[in-house]
Amino acid sequence: MSTSQTTLSEARQSLAHGGSVVAAAEAAIAAAEANKDLNAFLEVFRVSALEQAARVDAKRAIGDAGPLSGLLVSIKDNICYKGHRVGAGSRILEGFTSLYSATVVERLLAADAVIIGRTNCDEFAMGSSNENSAYGNVLNPVDKRMVPGGSSGGAAASVAAGIVHAALGSDTGGSIRQPASFTGTIGFKPTYGRVSRHGLIAFASSFDQIGPFAHCVDDIAAIYTAVAGHDPMDSTTSRKPVEPVTLAHPGKLRIGYFREGLERAGMDPEVVGHVQAQIDRLKRDGHVVQPIDVPFLDHQVPTYYILATAEASSNLARFDGIHFGHRSKAAKGVEETYRMSRTEGFGPEVKRRILLGTFVLSAGYYDAYYGQAQRVRRIIRNKTLEAFEKYDIVVGPTCPTTAFAHGAITGSGGDVPTGHLHGAGEPRGHACDQPAHGHAQQQAALRHAAHGQALR
């Protein structure tokens, strides 16, 4: 680890013994530089980070510090921060400076967190390994031969390396949960609409959701509480009040698990064995644990890719060299400007997804692909909500495999477990094994808090 304090609680203890937020921020900046080989950070916000840290120290001195005072956090390169560069890991937005801050950034700063920098990511959040960034691969701090997961690989790596206490990423089809799994951190994707997307560069608007990485569930809960809630700038946010997250032991739980997900071809036996061992442990602890049937398991990834790419083709149309983004210097005339600017600015994975999305939305194919995928999504959502009428939580593997080597996998094989609940709109997290009380109970508390409900 690069720093001695990896959680907010440990940071607070250091502050109580004479430390300062400025000193902690300086240590984090130094750690980012020392771990430059990870390629986790695209930019460190030295000036603004130290200015914010000094403000927090001043507020601490008069007893007026916010709930996240002492927390050092990074933000993914698709989350806007006024006066700072943001580029979604793409050449097409190289050098672009944001004119406003995302709602989550405003709420972090209002709660007295310190933002250290922006982290590398797959271009426009399209990828599962952080190998699609225009600025190079991110290395996994746990084992540099392996990928950190994607698309929020830089965010996960910044936490796993101990550079920051926490990070904000975005999750479209698993881009928080999978990197958390690969780096041994904890990641949480709140229910769609619980956290504002205002200021998030869109990939697929009906899937995208901002969420945190951290080393402990307590920090996840604190960050979620600070950033969640209705936002008039995002009409999709819920108007339900944000209730305090309590991580007290909720008692015996009714737990479901997707049996077909464990029996699916391609699942790593080590992953299956580990998940089964946790299921057995939960049973021994007295919880009711039962299998659940998965609707349309083989159709879930195709459904996700049809819908997500369709939305991406629409969202990314604005990056054309005229409205936003890189403009080709070699182009002559309007048509060439569109064509050459996008050809030069977008990477191969983004181009593939734009082409696929444009195809499924085209005349003659809309009903056969996009319309049908929407109907399958509705069935998956209904079946998932039925499961939550019977069970408090649903457990399962985050990914079919553990972290893989750079260049070892291309395609969507790693998307099945994470893709299911995201298509359904439910909250989901990845948690490492926890000691006493176990992560199942903690995740249950977070799931109900994400819905704005009390534990049953």
C-alpha positions in Angstrom: 0.0 0.0 0.0 1.2 3.5 -0.8 -0.3 5.2 2.3 -0.8 4.1 5.9 -4.5 5.1 6.1 -6.7 3.2 3.6 -10.2 4.0 5.1 -11.9 7.2 6.3 -11.9 5.8 9.9 -8.1 5.4 9.8 -7.7 8.9 8.3 -9.9 10.4 11.0 -7.7 8.7 13.7 -4.6 10.2 12.1 -6.3 13.7 12.1 -7.2 13.2 15.7 -3.6 12.6 16.6 -2.4 15.9 15.0 -2.4 15.1 11.3 -3.8 17.4 8.7 -5.9 17.0 5.5 -3.3 19.0 3.6 -0.5 16.6 4.6 -2.7 13.6 3.7 -3.4 15.1 0.3 0.3 15.8 -0.3 1.0 12.2 0.6 -1.7 11.0 -1.9 -0.2 13.2 -4.6 3.2 11.8 -4.0 1.8 8.2 -4.0 0.1 8.9 -7.3 3.5 9.9 -8.7 5.3 6.9 -7.2 2.7 4.6 -8.7 2.8 6.3 -12.1 3.6 2.9 -13.8 0.1 1.8 -13.0 -1.3 4.4 -15.4 -4.3 4.8 -13.0 -4.3 8.6 -13.1 -4.6 10.7 -16.2 -4.2 13.8 -14.2 -3.5 14.8 -10.6 -5.4 17.9 -9.5 -2.5 19.2 -7.3 -3.6 22.8 -7.0 -7.3 22.3 -6.4 -6.8 19.3 -4.2 -4.5 21.2 -1.8 -6.8 24.3 -1.8 -9.7 22.1 -0.9 -7.7 20.3 1.8 -6.7 23.6 3.3 -10.4 24.7 3.4 -11.3 21.4 5.1 -8.5 21.9 7.7 -9.8 25.4 8.4 -13.4 24.0 8.9 -12.1 21.2 11.2 -10.3 23.8 13.3 -13.7 25.5 14.2 -15.6 22.2 14.4 -17.6 22.8 11.2 -16.2 20.0 9.0 -18.5 17.9 6.8 -19.3 14.2 7.0 -16.6 13.2 4.5 -13.8 15.5 5.9 -10.5 13.6 5.6 -11.7 11.5 2.7 -9.4 11.5 -0.4 -11.1 10.5 -3.5 -10.5 10.1 -7.3 -13.0 10.5 -10.0 -13.3 8.6 -13.3 -12.4 10.5 -16.5 -16.1 10.7 -17.6 -17.2 12.7 -14.5 -17.1 16.5 -15.0 -15.3 18.8 -12.5 -15.6 22.5 -13.3 -12.3 24.0 -14.5 -10.7 20.6 -14.9 -10.1 18.5 -17.9 -12.4 15.6 -18.7 -12.0 13.3 -21.7 -13.7 9.9 -21.2 -10.4 8.2 -22.1 -10.8 9.4 -25.7 -8.7 11.4 -28.1 -11.9 13.1 -29.4 -12.2 15.1 -26.1 -8.4 15.6 -25.6 -7.8 18.9 -24.0 -11.5 19.6 -23.2 -12.1 21.5 -19.9 -15.4 21.1 -18.2 -17.6 24.2 -17.8 -19.5 22.8 -14.8 -19.3 20.1 -12.1 -21.3 16.9 -11.9 -23.8 16.8 -9.1 -21.8 14.0 -7.4 -18.7 16.2 -7.5 -20.6 19.2 -6.0 -21.9 16.9 -3.2 -18.5 15.4 -2.5 -17.0 18.8 -2.1 -19.9 20.1 0.0 -19.3 17.1 2.3 -15.6 18.2 2.5 -14.0 15.3 0.5 -10.8 16.1 -1.4 -10.6 15.1 -5.1 -7.1 14.1 -5.9 -7.4 13.6 -9.7 -9.1 11.9 -12.6 -8.5 8.3 -13.4 -8.0 6.4 -16.6 -10.9 4.4 -18.1 -11.9 2.5 -21.2 -12.9 5.0 -23.9 -16.4 6.3 -23.2 -16.7 3.5 -20.6 -16.7 0.8 -23.3 -14.7 -2.2 -22.1 -14.1 -4.7 -19.4 -10.3 -4.6 -19.0 -9.2 -0.9 -19.3 -7.4 -1.8 -22.5 -9.5 0.4 -24.6 -8.3 3.7 -23.3 -6.7 6.1 -25.8 -4.1 6.7 -23.1 -2.9 3.2 -22.5 -3.6 0.2 -20.3 -4.1 0.4 -16.6 -2.1 -2.2 -14.5 -3.6 -4.1 -11.6 -1.9 -3.2 -8.4 -2.5 -6.7 -7.0 -0.7 -8.3 -9.9 0.6 -6.0 -12.7 0.5 -8.8 -15.2 -3.3 -8.8 -14.9 -5.9 -6.3 -16.0 -7.7 -4.3 -13.3 -11.1 -4.7 -15.0 -13.1 -2.1 -16.8 -14.3 0.3 -17.6 -13.5 1.9 -14.3 -10.1 0.2 -14.0 -8.2 3.4 -13.1 -10.6 4.2 -10.3 -10.4 0.7 -8.9 -6.6 0.7 -9.2 -6.3 4.1 -7.4 -8.1 2.6 -4.4 -6.4 -0.8 -4.5 -2.9 0.8 -4.6 -3.8 2.8 -1.5 -3.3 6.2 -3.3 -6.8 7.4 -2.3 -9.4 6.2 0.2 -12.2 5.9 -2.3 -13.1 6.6 -5.9 -16.1 7.3 -8.0 -16.7 5.3 -11.2 -19.6 4.6 -13.5 -21.3 1.3 -14.2 -23.2 0.6 -17.4 -22.9 -3.2 -17.5 -20.6 -4.0 -14.6 -17.9 -1.3 -14.8 -17.8 -0.7 -11.0 -18.5 -4.2 -9.8 -16.1 -6.1 -12.1 -13.0 -3.9 -11.4 -13.8 -4.1 -7.7 -13.7 -7.9 -8.0 -10.5 -7.9 -9.9 -8.6 -5.6 -7.6 -9.9 -6.8 -4.2 -11.8 -3.7 -3.4 -15.5 -3.0 -2.7 -17.7 -1.5 -5.4 -21.3 -0.5 -5.2 -23.7 0.3 -8.1 -26.8 2.0 -6.6 -30.3 1.6 -7.9 -30.7 3.5 -11.2 -32.0 7.0 -10.4 -30.7 7.0 -6.8 -27.6 9.0 -7.7 -27.7 11.9 -10.2 -26.1 11.3 -13.7 -25.9 15.1 -14.3 -22.3 15.7 -15.3 -21.6 12.1 -16.3 -20.5 11.8 -20.0 -23.1 9.4 -21.3 -22.6 5.9 -22.7 -26.0 4.3 -22.4 -28.3 6.7 -20.5 -30.8 4.1 -19.3 -28.0 1.9 -17.8 -25.3 4.4 -16.6 -25.0 4.9 -12.9 -22.3 6.5 -10.8 -21.1 4.6 -7.7 -18.1 4.4 -5.3 -15.1 2.1 -4.7 -13.6 1.8 -1.3 -11.8 -0.6 1.1 -14.7 -1.0 3.5 -18.5 -1.0 3.4 -18.7 1.8 5.9 -16.9 4.2 3.5 -19.2 3.0 0.7 -22.2 3.8 2.8 -20.9 7.2 3.8 -20.2 8.2 0.2 -23.5 6.9 -1.0 -25.3 8.9 1.6 -23.5 12.1 0.6 -24.1 11.8 -3.1 -27.5 10.2 -3.4 -30.8 11.9 -3.6 -33.1 13.8 -6.0 -31.4 16.3 -8.4 -33.5 18.8 -10.4 -30.8 18.6 -13.1 -31.5 14.9 -13.7 -35.2 14.1 -14.3 -34.5 10.3 -13.8 -33.5 10.7 -10.2 -35.9 9.4 -7.5 -37.8 11.7 -5.3 -37.7 9.3 -2.4 -35.8 10.7 0.6 -32.4 9.4 1.3 -32.6 7.5 4.6 -29.5 7.0 6.7 -27.6 3.8 6.0 -27.2 1.6 9.1 -24.8 -1.3 8.9 -26.1 -3.0 12.1 -26.7 -6.7 11.9 -30.2 -7.1 10.4 -30.8 -10.6 11.8 -31.5 -13.7 9.8 -32.0 -13.1 6.1 -33.8 -14.7 3.2 -31.1 -15.0 0.5 -31.5 -16.2 -3.1 -28.8 -17.2 -5.6 -28.9 -17.8 -9.3 -28.2 -21.6 -9.7 -27.9 -21.4 -13.5 -25.2 -18.7 -13.1 -23.0 -21.2 -11.2 -23.7 -24.0 -13.6 -23.1 -22.0 -16.7 -20.3 -23.2 -19.1 -17.2 -21.1 -18.9 -17.4 -20.4 -15.2 -14.1 -20.7 -13.5 -14.3 -23.7 -11.1 -12.4 -21.6 -8.5 -15.0 -18.9 -8.7 -17.8 -21.4 -8.4 -16.2 -23.1 -5.5 -15.7 -19.9 -3.7 -19.3 -18.7 -4.2 -20.6 -22.1 -3.1 -18.4 -22.0 0.0 -20.0 -18.6 0.9 -23.5 -20.0 0.3 -22.7 -22.9 2.6 -21.4 -20.5 5.2 -24.5 -18.4 5.1 -26.6 -21.5 5.6 -24.5 -22.5 8.6 -25.1 -19.0 10.0 -28.8 -19.7 10.0 -29.9 -17.7 7.0 -32.4 -19.1 4.5 -30.6 -19.6 1.2 -32.4 -20.9 -1.8 -31.8 -21.1 -5.6 -33.6 -18.8 -8.0 -34.2 -19.5 -11.7 -32.6 -17.0 -14.1 -34.9 -15.8 -16.9 -33.4 -15.7 -20.4 -29.8 -16.3 -19.2 -28.4 -16.8 -22.7 -30.3 -13.7 -24.0 -29.1 -11.3 -21.3 -25.7 -10.2 -22.9 -27.2 -9.9 -26.4 -30.1 -7.8 -24.9 -27.6 -5.6 -23.1 -25.4 -5.0 -26.1 -28.4 -4.2 -28.4 -29.8 -1.6 -26.0 -26.5 -0.2 -24.8 -25.0 0.2 -28.2 -28.3 1.8 -29.6 -28.2 4.4 -26.8 -24.4 4.9 -27.4 -24.9 5.6 -31.1 -27.3 8.3 -30.2 -25.4 9.8 -27.3 -22.1 9.9 -29.1 -23.5 11.6 -32.2 -22.7 15.0 -30.6 -19.0 14.3 -30.8 -18.6 15.2 -34.5 -15.9 18.0 -34.7 -18.6 20.7 -35.0 -20.7 20.5 -31.8 -18.1 18.9 -29.6 -14.8 17.2 -29.8 -11.7 16.9 -32.1 -12.0 18.5 -35.5 -9.8 17.1 -38.3 -7.4 19.6 -39.7 -7.3 17.7 -43.0 -11.0 17.8 -43.6 -12.5 19.9 -46.4 -16.2 20.6 -46.2 -18.9 19.6 -43.8 -19.2 15.9 -44.8 -15.5 15.4 -44.5 -15.4 17.2 -41.2 -17.9 14.8 -39.7 -16.3 11.7 -41.2 -12.6 12.4 -40.6 -13.1 14.0 -37.1 -14.9 10.9 -35.8 -12.5 8.5 -37.6 -9.5 10.2 -36.1 -11.1 10.8 -32.6 -12.8 7.5 -31.8 -11.0 4.3 -31.0 -11.8 0.9 -32.6 -14.1 -0.4 -29.8 -16.2 2.8 -29.8 -16.5 2.7 -33.5 -17.7 -0.9 -33.4 -20.4 -0.1 -30.8 -21.6 3.0 -32.7 -21.9 0.9 -35.9 -23.8 -1.9 -34.1 -26.1 0.7 -32.3 -26.8 2.5 -35.6 -27.7 -0.8 -37.3 -30.2 -2.0 -34.6 -31.9 1.4 -34.7 -32.1 1.5 -38.5 -35.4 1.2 -40.5 -36.4 -2.3 -41.0 -34.4 -3.7 -38.1 -35.7 -1.5 -35.2 -38.5 -3.9 -34.2 -36.5 -7.0 -34.8 -33.7 -6.0 -32.5 -34.2 -2.9 -30.4 -37.9 -3.5 -29.8 -37.5 -7.1 -29.0 -34.6 -6.4 -26.6 -36.7 -3.9 -24.7 -39.4 -6.6 -24.3 -36.8 -9.1 -23.0 -35.4 -6.4 -20.6 -38.9 -5.9 -19.2 -39.3 -9.6 -18.5 -35.9 -9.8 -16.8 -36.9 -6.8 -14.7 -40.2 -8.2 -13.7 -38.7 -11.6 -12.7 -36.0 -9.9 -10.7 -38.5 -7.8 -8.8 -40.5 -10.9 -8.1 -37.3 -12.4 -6.6 -36.9 -9.4 -4.3 -40.5 -9.9 -3.0 -39.4 -13.2 -1.6 -35.7 -12.6 -0.8 -33.9 -9.8 1.1 -30.8 -10.1 -1.1 -29.5 -12.1 -4.1 -25.9 -13.3 -4.1 -23.7 -14.7 -6.8 -20.4 -14.3 -8.6 -19.4 -10.9 -9.9 -17.6 -12.4 -12.9 -17.1 -15.8 -14.4 -13.3 -15.6 -13.8 -10.7 -13.9 -11.7 -8.6 -11.1 -13.3 -7.1 -12.2 -16.6 -3.8 -11.3 -18.3 -3.5 -8.2 -20.6 -4.6 -9.1 -24.1 -6.0 -12.5 -23.0 -9.7 -11.9 -23.5 -11.8 -9.8 -26.0 -15.5 -9.7 -26.3 -18.4 -9.9 -23.7 -17.8 -13.2 -21.9 -17.2 -11.5 -18.6 -20.5 -9.6 -18.7 -23.1 -12.3 -17.8 -23.3 -12.1 -14.0 -23.0 -8.3 -13.8 -25.2 -7.7 -16.8 -28.2 -9.4 -15.3 -29.2 -7.1 -12.4 -28.1 -4.0 -14.3 -30.6 -4.7 -17.0 -33.2 -5.1 -14.3 -32.2 -1.7 -12.7 -31.5 -3.2 -9.3 -28.6 -2.2 -7.0 -25.6 -4.4 -6.8 -22.3 -4.5 -5.2 -19.1 -6.5 -5.1 -17.7 -7.1 -1.6 -14.6 -9.0 -0.6 -14.9 -11.5 2.2 -15.5 -9.7 5.5 -14.9 -10.9 9.1 -17.6 -10.9 11.8 -21.1 -10.2 10.6 -20.2 -11.0 7.0 -20.7 -8.9 3.9 -24.2 -10.4 3.1 -25.7 -8.5 6.0 -23.9 -5.3 5.1 -24.9 -5.6 1.4 -28.5 -6.1 2.6 -28.4 -2.8 4.5 -27.0 -1.1 1.4 -29.6 -2.6 -0.9 -32.5 -1.4 1.2 -30.9 2.0 1.7 -30.5 2.3 -2.1 -34.2 1.9 -2.5 -34.9 4.3 0.3 -36.6 1.5 2.3 -36.2 0.4 5.9 -34.9 -3.1 6.5 -37.7 -5.6 6.9 
